[in-house]
Amino acid sequence: MRKDHNTSLKDIRGCGPCTLSRRLLEIGQGYSVANKKFLDSMKALKCFRLANPGENPLQSRSAGKNTMTNTLEMVEINLFSQKYIAVSYCWRLSPGEDSANRGYRLQSSSRHLKLRNALLRRIIGYTKYITKQEYGKKDIPFWIDQLSINQRDRDERHVKVQSMDLVYRNCEAAAGCLWVQIQTQQELDTLGNLLRGSIAQESQQGPMLGVNVDSKTARATLQLLLCITDDLWWQSAWIFQEDYISDVRMWLLIRCRSTLLRSDLNDQLGGLSGELVVNSADFRKYATLFCLAYRQRMARDLDVEETCNKILRRAGKYSILHRYDRGAIGSWICKAMSPTVFHDLSYRRITHASDISTISANCLDYSFRLDPTRVGRSRSSLSICILALYLSNGEIINNDTDHPGKLACNVFSFL
């Protein structure tokens, strides 16, 4: 596949003898497949939890030293009827993150898992926290792609990836593991006050800052939001899908110093030691309200505008943006959700360009998809593939020939 998604459609049109419409038809008819979900595999979802205390930890000998190895048991879950936690994390290490990965193994194997110890420790801590809050004695199991999907089996990986949206749509909760850390009491208090609506709120006039929010508080809030959204978690296209599909079920795990006091902020920040547990939908809501209100207050400050826009691209709440910013003209909405999804995906990091069609189709619940294997092996234009996917699912574009300049932009801006 040709990665030309940053090239203007005008230049792409001039690369071959066929018209854009002819090439769209060829891709739509040649690579389009029905959205078949592999439901049987979802009824035996591989999930994991810490083994019984009597079996864990295991004393093992490594390099002549005794080391403690935690043991995980695998349980099969019916996605449609049993509770589980879906894990959302970056495969790539964050700066400063511990890469040690020999602290866990499966009951059925003597080999150590390649997943990072710190990541598994945080996930298990969260599952125990959730279990203690709402469930019985047995820890609620977690689903995590590196263990739950056989990464060495290309056929299994292809099947499961196409149906991964079901995992996040049906989970009891999703845990988004950020590496950023809240260091000071001021940062913790600022985040808590933002999440309970004291710093920014919605009014009849639109987003507005709280009456007691001075310039110092606003600046501190902006810097904190930038610090949180600079985390690699917000920059991955696959995690964009997980967060979008999970919606209110996604909970952000944000590291914090255990000595910081939460006072009356447990409803906003949770009560897990060493971690803040923040609802992603709430975070995006108040981050969006703040950025829109502060950007308006500081309309002549280009640095503030640029920082607010950067935060909104990563953590914007679409319903609020469409009401007040991107799609609003007067009191009605002129833009559908799908162009915004495609646009924001263009800012996310992705290894394989053909995955854009899979991710966008999962997010938008498209009935027709492009076969990723055939598309990936072809020399097709990524931009035309995106347009073909868009149109094959009944989306509408403005075919106004009076404005030929529209083709001077790339596919995402065109949509």
C-alpha positions as CSV (number, residue, x, y, z in Angstrom):
1,M,0.0,0.0,0.0
2,R,1.2,3.5,-0.8
3,K,1.3,5.7,2.3
4,D,0.0,8.9,0.5
5,H,-2.4,10.1,3.2
6,N,-0.5,13.4,3.5
7,T,-0.5,14.0,-0.2
8,S,-3.2,16.2,-1.9
9,L,-5.9,14.4,-3.7
10,K,-5.1,16.5,-6.8
11,D,-1.6,15.0,-6.9
12,I,-2.9,11.5,-6.3
13,R,-5.4,12.0,-9.2
14,G,-2.6,12.8,-11.5
15,C,-0.6,9.7,-10.6
16,G,-2.5,7.3,-12.9
17,P,-4.5,7.1,-16.1
18,C,-7.9,6.4,-14.4
19,T,-10.2,9.0,-12.8
20,L,-10.6,9.1,-9.0
21,S,-14.1,7.7,-9.3
22,R,-12.9,4.7,-11.4
23,R,-10.2,3.9,-8.9
24,L,-12.7,4.2,-6.0
25,L,-15.0,1.7,-7.7
26,E,-12.2,-0.7,-8.3
27,I,-11.1,-0.7,-4.6
28,G,-14.7,-0.7,-3.3
29,Q,-15.6,-3.7,-5.5
30,G,-12.3,-5.5,-5.3
31,Y,-11.5,-5.3,-1.6
32,S,-14.8,-4.7,0.2
33,V,-15.9,-7.4,2.6
34,A,-18.9,-7.7,4.9
35,N,-18.3,-6.9,8.6
36,K,-18.4,-10.5,9.9
37,K,-17.8,-10.7,13.6
38,F,-16.2,-13.9,14.8
39,L,-18.7,-14.4,17.7
40,D,-17.7,-18.0,18.6
41,S,-14.2,-16.8,19.6
42,M,-15.7,-14.1,21.7
43,K,-17.5,-16.8,23.8
44,A,-14.2,-18.2,24.9
45,L,-12.2,-15.0,25.5
46,K,-8.9,-15.7,27.1
47,C,-8.5,-13.6,30.3
48,F,-6.1,-13.7,33.2
49,R,-5.9,-13.1,36.9
50,L,-3.5,-13.7,39.8
51,A,-3.5,-17.3,40.8
52,N,-4.7,-18.4,44.3
53,P,-2.5,-17.2,47.1
54,G,-1.6,-20.7,48.0
55,E,0.0,-21.1,44.6
56,N,1.6,-17.7,44.4
57,P,4.3,-16.5,44.4
58,L,6.4,-19.3,43.1
59,Q,10.0,-19.6,44.3
60,S,12.2,-20.0,41.2
61,R,15.9,-19.9,40.8
62,S,17.4,-17.6,38.2
63,A,21.1,-16.9,37.7
64,G,21.9,-18.5,41.0
65,K,19.5,-16.2,43.0
66,N,16.1,-16.8,44.5
67,T,13.5,-14.6,42.7
68,M,9.8,-14.3,43.4
69,T,7.7,-15.1,40.3
70,N,4.0,-14.3,40.4
71,T,1.7,-16.8,38.7
72,L,-1.3,-15.9,36.5
73,E,-4.1,-18.3,35.8
74,M,-6.0,-18.2,32.5
75,V,-9.8,-18.3,32.5
76,E,-12.1,-18.4,29.5
77,I,-14.8,-15.7,29.6
78,N,-18.0,-15.4,27.6
79,L,-17.8,-11.8,26.4
80,F,-21.6,-11.4,26.3
81,S,-22.4,-12.7,29.8
82,Q,-19.4,-12.5,32.1
83,K,-17.5,-9.6,33.6
84,Y,-13.9,-8.8,32.7
85,I,-11.6,-5.8,32.4
86,A,-10.0,-4.8,29.1
87,V,-6.5,-3.4,29.3
88,S,-5.4,-0.4,27.2
89,Y,-1.7,0.3,27.2
90,C,1.3,1.2,24.9
91,W,3.5,-1.6,23.7
92,R,6.3,0.9,23.3
93,L,8.1,2.0,26.5
94,S,7.6,5.5,27.8
95,P,10.7,7.5,28.8
96,G,11.8,6.4,32.2
97,E,9.5,3.3,32.3
98,D,11.0,0.1,33.8
99,S,11.5,-2.5,31.1
100,A,11.9,-5.5,33.5
101,N,9.7,-8.3,32.4
102,R,10.5,-11.6,34.2
103,G,8.3,-11.3,37.2
104,Y,5.2,-13.2,36.0
105,R,4.5,-16.6,34.4
106,L,1.4,-18.6,33.5
107,Q,0.3,-21.6,35.6
108,S,0.6,-23.9,32.6
109,S,4.1,-22.8,31.7
110,S,7.5,-22.4,33.3
111,R,8.4,-19.6,31.0
112,H,8.3,-16.0,32.1
113,L,6.0,-13.6,30.4
114,K,7.5,-10.8,28.2
115,L,5.0,-8.3,29.5
116,R,6.5,-5.6,31.7
117,N,6.4,-6.3,35.4
118,A,5.3,-2.7,36.3
119,L,2.4,-2.9,33.8
120,L,1.1,-6.2,35.1
121,R,1.5,-5.1,38.8
122,R,-0.6,-2.0,38.1
123,I,-3.3,-4.0,36.2
124,I,-3.6,-6.6,39.0
125,G,-3.7,-3.7,41.6
126,Y,-6.6,-2.2,39.7
127,T,-8.5,-5.5,39.3
128,K,-8.2,-6.0,43.1
129,Y,-9.4,-2.5,43.7
130,I,-12.4,-3.0,41.4
131,T,-13.2,-6.4,42.9
132,K,-13.1,-5.0,46.4
133,Q,-15.4,-2.2,45.4
134,E,-18.1,-4.1,43.6
135,Y,-17.6,-7.8,43.3
136,G,-17.1,-11.0,45.3
137,K,-13.9,-12.7,46.6
138,K,-12.6,-13.8,43.2
139,D,-10.7,-11.1,41.3
140,I,-12.4,-10.0,38.1
141,P,-10.1,-11.3,35.3
142,F,-8.5,-9.0,32.7
143,W,-8.1,-9.2,28.9
144,I,-4.8,-8.0,27.5
145,D,-3.9,-8.3,23.8
146,Q,-0.4,-9.6,24.1
147,L,-1.5,-12.6,26.1
148,S,-5.1,-13.0,25.0
149,I,-4.3,-13.1,21.3
150,N,-1.6,-15.4,19.9
151,Q,0.7,-12.8,18.3
152,R,2.7,-15.5,16.4
153,D,-0.4,-16.9,14.7
154,R,-1.2,-14.5,11.8
155,D,-4.6,-16.0,11.1
156,E,-5.7,-15.8,14.7
157,R,-4.4,-12.3,15.0
158,H,-6.2,-11.2,11.8
159,V,-9.5,-12.7,13.1
160,K,-9.3,-11.3,16.6
161,V,-8.2,-7.8,15.5
162,Q,-11.2,-7.5,13.3
163,S,-13.4,-8.2,16.3
164,M,-11.4,-6.4,18.9
165,D,-14.1,-3.6,19.1
166,L,-16.4,-6.2,20.7
167,V,-13.9,-6.7,23.6
168,Y,-14.0,-3.0,24.4
169,R,-17.8,-2.6,23.8
170,N,-18.7,-5.3,26.2
171,C,-16.2,-5.0,29.0
172,E,-17.2,-4.2,32.5
173,A,-14.4,-1.6,32.6
174,A,-11.3,-0.7,30.6
175,A,-8.1,0.3,32.2
176,G,-6.0,2.9,30.4
177,C,-2.4,2.7,31.8
178,L,-0.7,6.0,31.4
179,W,2.9,6.4,32.6
180,V,2.7,10.1,33.5
181,Q,2.9,10.8,37.2
182,I,1.3,13.5,39.4
183,Q,4.1,14.8,41.5
184,T,2.7,17.6,43.6
185,Q,-0.3,18.4,45.8
186,Q,-1.1,21.3,43.6
187,E,-1.3,19.1,40.5
188,L,-3.5,16.7,42.3
189,D,-5.8,19.4,43.6
190,T,-6.0,21.1,40.2
191,L,-7.0,17.9,38.5
192,G,-9.6,17.1,41.2
193,N,-11.1,20.6,41.0
194,L,-11.2,20.4,37.2
195,L,-13.0,17.0,37.3
196,R,-15.7,18.3,39.7
197,G,-16.5,21.3,37.5
198,S,-14.9,24.0,39.6
199,I,-12.5,25.2,36.9
200,A,-14.5,24.9,33.7
201,Q,-18.2,24.3,33.1
202,E,-20.9,24.4,30.5
203,S,-23.4,27.3,30.5
204,Q,-26.1,28.7,28.2
205,Q,-23.5,30.9,26.7
206,G,-21.1,27.9,26.1
207,P,-18.0,26.8,27.9
208,M,-16.8,29.1,30.6
209,L,-14.1,29.3,33.3
210,G,-15.2,29.3,36.9
211,V,-15.7,32.6,38.6
212,N,-12.8,32.1,40.9
213,V,-10.3,30.9,38.3
214,D,-7.5,33.5,38.0
215,S,-4.7,33.6,35.4
216,K,-2.4,31.5,37.7
217,T,-4.9,28.7,38.1
218,A,-5.7,28.7,34.4
219,R,-2.1,28.5,33.4
220,A,-1.5,25.7,35.9
221,T,-4.5,23.8,34.6
222,L,-3.3,24.2,31.0
223,Q,0.2,22.9,31.8
224,L,-1.2,19.9,33.8
225,L,-3.5,18.9,30.8
226,L,-0.6,19.2,28.4
227,C,1.6,17.1,30.7
228,I,-1.1,14.3,30.9
229,T,-1.9,14.3,27.2
230,D,1.7,14.3,26.2
231,D,1.8,10.7,27.6
232,L,2.3,8.1,24.8
233,W,-1.1,6.6,25.6
234,W,-2.9,9.5,23.8
235,Q,-0.7,9.2,20.7
236,S,-1.5,5.7,19.5
237,A,-4.2,5.0,16.8
238,W,-5.1,1.6,18.4
239,I,-5.6,3.2,21.8
240,F,-7.7,5.9,20.1
241,Q,-10.0,3.0,19.1
242,E,-10.0,1.5,22.6
243,D,-10.9,4.8,24.3
244,Y,-13.5,5.8,21.7
245,I,-15.3,2.4,21.8
246,S,-15.1,2.0,25.6
247,D,-16.5,5.5,26.2
248,V,-17.7,5.8,29.8
249,R,-16.2,2.4,30.7
250,M,-12.6,3.6,30.2
251,W,-10.7,4.5,33.4
252,L,-7.4,6.2,33.2
253,L,-4.7,4.9,35.6
254,I,-2.4,7.9,36.4
255,R,0.5,7.3,38.7
256,C,0.8,9.6,41.7
257,R,2.9,9.9,44.8
258,S,1.3,7.9,47.6
259,T,1.9,10.7,50.1
260,L,-0.4,13.1,48.3
261,L,-3.8,13.8,50.1
262,R,-7.0,13.4,48.2
263,S,-9.3,14.8,51.0
264,D,-12.7,15.0,49.4
265,L,-11.7,14.1,45.9
266,N,-12.1,10.3,46.0
267,D,-15.2,10.5,43.7
268,Q,-13.1,12.2,41.0
269,L,-9.7,10.5,41.6
270,G,-10.5,7.1,43.2
271,G,-9.0,5.5,46.3
272,L,-6.3,3.3,44.8
273,S,-2.9,3.8,46.5
274,G,-0.3,5.1,44.2
275,E,-2.7,5.5,41.3
276,L,-5.4,8.0,40.4
277,V,-8.5,6.3,38.8
278,V,-10.1,8.9,36.5
279,N,-13.0,8.3,34.2
280,S,-11.8,9.1,30.6
281,A,-15.1,10.5,29.4
282,D,-15.1,12.9,32.4
283,F,-11.5,13.9,31.8
284,R,-12.2,14.6,28.1
285,K,-15.3,16.5,28.9
286,Y,-13.7,18.9,31.4
287,A,-10.5,19.2,29.5
288,T,-12.5,20.2,26.4
289,L,-14.6,22.7,28.3
290,F,-11.5,24.3,29.8
291,C,-9.6,24.5,26.5
292,L,-12.5,26.0,24.6
293,A,-13.1,28.6,27.4
294,Y,-9.5,29.5,28.0
295,R,-8.7,29.7,24.3
296,Q,-11.5,32.2,23.9
297,R,-10.4,34.2,26.9
298,M,-6.8,34.3,25.6
299,A,-7.8,34.8,21.9
300,R,-4.7,36.9,21.1
301,D,-2.2,34.5,22.7
302,L,-1.0,32.2,19.9
303,D,0.9,29.9,22.3
304,V,-2.2,29.3,24.4
305,E,-4.3,28.6,21.2
306,E,-1.7,26.2,19.9
307,T,-1.5,24.3,23.3
308,C,-5.3,24.1,23.6
309,N,-5.6,22.8,20.1
310,K,-3.0,20.2,20.8
311,I,-4.9,19.0,23.9
312,L,-8.2,19.0,22.0
313,R,-6.8,16.8,19.2
314,R,-5.7,14.2,21.7
315,A,-8.4,14.4,24.4
316,G,-11.3,16.4,22.9
317,K,-14.9,15.3,23.8
318,Y,-16.6,15.1,20.4
319,S,-20.1,16.0,21.6
320,I,-18.8,19.2,23.1
321,L,-16.6,20.1,20.1
322,H,-19.4,19.6,17.7
323,R,-21.7,21.7,19.8
324,Y,-19.4,24.7,20.2
325,D,-16.4,24.4,17.9
326,R,-15.9,22.1,14.9
327,G,-19.4,21.5,13.6
328,A,-21.5,24.3,14.9
329,I,-23.1,27.0,12.7
330,G,-25.6,28.9,14.7
331,S,-27.6,26.2,16.7
332,W,-27.3,23.3,14.3
333,I,-24.6,20.7,13.4
334,C,-23.2,20.6,9.9
335,K,-20.6,17.9,10.3
336,A,-21.1,14.2,10.9
337,M,-18.9,12.4,13.5
338,S,-17.1,10.2,11.0
339,P,-14.9,13.0,9.3
340,T,-13.7,14.0,12.8
341,V,-12.8,10.4,13.7
342,F,-10.7,10.1,10.5
343,H,-9.2,13.5,11.0
344,D,-8.0,12.8,14.6
345,L,-6.7,9.4,13.6
346,S,-4.4,11.2,11.2
347,Y,-2.5,12.6,14.2
348,R,-2.0,9.2,15.9
349,R,1.0,7.0,15.6
350,I,0.4,3.8,13.6
351,T,2.9,1.2,12.3
352,H,0.9,-0.3,9.4
353,A,-1.0,2.2,7.3
354,S,-3.6,-0.4,6.3
355,D,-4.6,-0.5,10.0
356,I,-6.3,2.9,9.6
357,S,-9.2,1.3,7.7
358,T,-9.6,-1.4,10.4
359,I,-9.5,1.1,13.3
360,S,-11.9,3.6,11.7
361,A,-14.3,0.8,10.7
362,N,-14.3,-0.5,14.3
363,C,-14.9,3.0,15.7
364,L,-17.7,3.9,13.3
365,D,-19.2,0.4,13.4
366,Y,-19.1,0.2,9.6
367,S,-21.0,-2.7,7.9
368,F,-18.5,-3.0,5.1
369,R,-14.7,-3.1,5.4
370,L,-11.7,-3.4,3.3
371,D,-9.8,-6.7,3.5
372,P,-6.7,-5.6,5.3
373,T,-4.6,-8.5,4.0
374,R,-5.4,-7.8,0.3
375,V,-5.1,-4.0,0.8
376,G,-1.8,-4.3,2.6
377,R,-0.3,-6.4,-0.1
378,S,-1.5,-4.2,-3.0
379,R,0.0,-1.0,-4.4
380,S,-3.3,0.9,-3.8
381,S,-3.4,4.4,-2.6
382,L,-4.2,4.7,1.1
383,S,-6.1,7.9,0.5
384,I,-8.3,6.3,-2.1
385,C,-8.8,3.3,0.2
386,I,-10.0,5.6,2.9
387,L,-12.4,7.3,0.5
388,A,-13.7,4.0,-0.8
389,L,-14.3,2.7,2.8
390,Y,-16.1,6.0,3.6
391,L,-18.4,5.9,0.6
392,S,-19.0,2.1,0.7
393,N,-20.7,2.6,4.1
394,G,-23.2,5.2,2.9
395,E,-21.3,8.3,4.0
396,I,-22.0,11.5,1.9
397,I,-19.5,14.0,0.5
398,N,-20.1,17.3,-1.2
399,N,-19.6,16.8,-4.9
400,D,-19.7,20.5,-5.7
401,T,-17.7,20.9,-8.9
402,D,-17.7,24.7,-8.4
403,H,-14.9,24.4,-5.9
404,P,-12.1,22.4,-7.5
405,G,-9.7,23.7,-4.9
406,K,-11.0,21.1,-2.4
407,L,-8.8,18.5,-4.0
408,A,-5.7,20.6,-3.1
409,C,-5.8,19.1,0.5
410,N,-5.2,15.6,1.8
411,V,-7.9,13.0,2.3
412,F,-8.5,13.8,6.0
413,S,-8.9,17.6,5.4
414,F,-11.1,16.8,2.3
415,L,-13.5,14.8,4.5
